[in-house]
């Protein structure tokens, strides 16, 4: 199944160019769990070959992900949570989506607050669904848009650059991605610690 999805992504990008990159990233951010490590590293590889320009890959992918995130955000705003969960129960298996994926994203959001929208964009599995609880819990839209843009930009730049660096070896992404994923989680931990430390300093200063 995953191999078929990967082949479809590659074919679309080869056929539609930058617009294909845009379509795939819109779909992923709009709750369809398409593996962005395939989309972005393959696009980076094409940039390495001179088919694409890396800055344009980053531009179109980031634009697509932000637009897809807005779609998911407003689904959360306008639909009741029980309806969303029921839809996932009925149709999630066709889109490789589970209730666990949704509740995991919601748990991160309620535990860490608005800023998890930024960090959530760096966590595989969570990044696809983080917009939904943000909409359901009515996070301020401007803040949501900013955090989504920044998180998406970091993720897309790193993965597409990795594909550019690997070149013909872009399919070896699993080996490199595990190391990269570990680095992302380390970055996430440091980011949360920095935020907590910053908040504690503010509290002490006010006291």
Buried (B, 14 or more C-beta within 10 A) or exposed (E): EEEEBBEEBBEBBEEEBBEBBBBBBBBBBBBBBBBBBBBBBBBBBBBBEEEBEBEBBBBBBBBBBBBBBBBBBEBBBEBEBEEBBEBBEEEBEEEBBBEEBBBBBBEBBEEBEBBBBBBBBBBBBBBBBBBBBBBBBEBEBEBBBBBBBBBBBBBBBBBBBBBBBBEEEBEEBEEBBEEBBEEBEEBBEEBBEEBEEEEEEEEEEEE
